[in-house]
Amino acid sequence: MTLSFGQWVKLGLGATALMKKHADAIPILRPLVNDALDLWQSVVPPDAPPEEHMTHVEVIDKIRTGTMTLAEQAQFDRASQSSG
């Protein structure tokens, strides 16, 4: 899950306010929260690392020099045919 800086700040401040408001419940809820987090992590995979993307300059250079893979060449051919 990707959050912006502002969202992380709001979550942090909100969590702090909740901890102050429900200070007596923290020792009781801690095991429940830990179990819920363990369940979440066992079901929801962590965010995948971002895919590496090529810049437009790299793409143009591959087309110009003809160093495309077969899959890239097939994709380029399909795109060329549909635009013409």
C-alpha positions as CSV (number, residue, x, y, z in Angstrom):
1,M,0.0,0.0,0.0
2,T,1.5,3.3,-1.0
3,L,0.5,6.4,1.0
4,S,1.5,10.0,0.5
5,F,3.5,11.8,3.2
6,G,0.3,13.7,4.3
7,Q,-1.6,10.5,4.7
8,W,1.2,9.0,6.9
9,V,1.1,12.1,9.0
10,K,-2.6,12.0,9.4
11,L,-2.5,8.3,10.4
12,G,0.3,9.0,12.9
13,L,-1.6,11.9,14.5
14,G,-4.8,9.9,14.5
15,A,-3.1,6.9,16.1
16,T,-1.6,9.1,18.8
17,A,-5.0,10.6,19.5
18,L,-6.6,7.2,19.8
19,M,-3.9,6.0,22.1
20,K,-4.5,9.0,24.4
21,K,-8.2,8.6,24.3
22,H,-8.2,4.8,25.0
23,A,-5.1,4.5,27.2
24,D,-6.7,2.0,29.5
25,A,-7.6,-0.3,26.6
26,I,-4.1,-0.5,25.1
27,P,-2.9,-3.5,27.1
28,I,-6.1,-5.4,26.4
29,L,-6.2,-4.6,22.7
30,R,-2.5,-5.2,21.9
31,P,-2.7,-9.0,21.5
32,L,-5.9,-8.6,19.3
33,V,-4.2,-6.0,17.1
34,N,-1.1,-8.1,16.7
35,D,-3.2,-11.2,15.7
36,A,-5.1,-9.0,13.2
37,L,-1.9,-7.7,11.7
38,D,-0.5,-11.3,11.5
39,L,-3.6,-12.4,9.7
40,W,-3.5,-9.5,7.3
41,Q,0.2,-10.1,6.4
42,S,-0.5,-13.8,5.9
43,V,-3.3,-13.1,3.4
44,V,-2.3,-9.9,1.7
45,P,1.0,-10.0,-0.1
46,P,3.4,-7.1,0.4
47,D,3.6,-4.5,-2.3
48,A,5.6,-5.7,-5.3
49,P,8.6,-3.7,-6.2
50,P,7.9,-1.3,-9.0
51,E,8.5,-2.6,-12.5
52,E,11.4,-1.2,-14.3
53,H,10.3,1.0,-17.2
54,M,12.3,2.2,-20.1
55,T,12.6,5.9,-20.9
56,H,11.4,7.2,-24.2
57,V,15.1,7.8,-25.2
58,E,15.9,4.1,-24.5
59,V,12.9,3.0,-26.6
60,I,13.9,5.2,-29.5
61,D,17.4,4.0,-29.4
62,K,16.3,0.3,-29.4
63,I,14.1,1.0,-32.4
64,R,16.8,3.0,-34.2
65,T,19.5,0.3,-33.6
66,G,17.2,-2.7,-34.1
67,T,18.2,-4.3,-30.8
68,M,14.6,-5.1,-29.8
69,T,13.8,-8.6,-28.4
70,L,11.4,-10.8,-30.4
71,A,8.5,-9.8,-28.1
72,E,9.4,-6.1,-28.4
73,Q,9.6,-6.4,-32.2
74,A,6.2,-8.2,-32.3
75,Q,4.6,-5.5,-30.1
76,F,6.2,-2.8,-32.3
77,D,4.9,-4.4,-35.5
78,R,1.4,-4.7,-34.1
79,A,1.4,-1.0,-33.0
80,S,2.8,0.1,-36.4
81,Q,0.1,-1.8,-38.3
82,S,-2.8,-0.5,-36.2
83,S,-1.7,3.1,-36.6
84,G,-1.4,3.0,-40.3
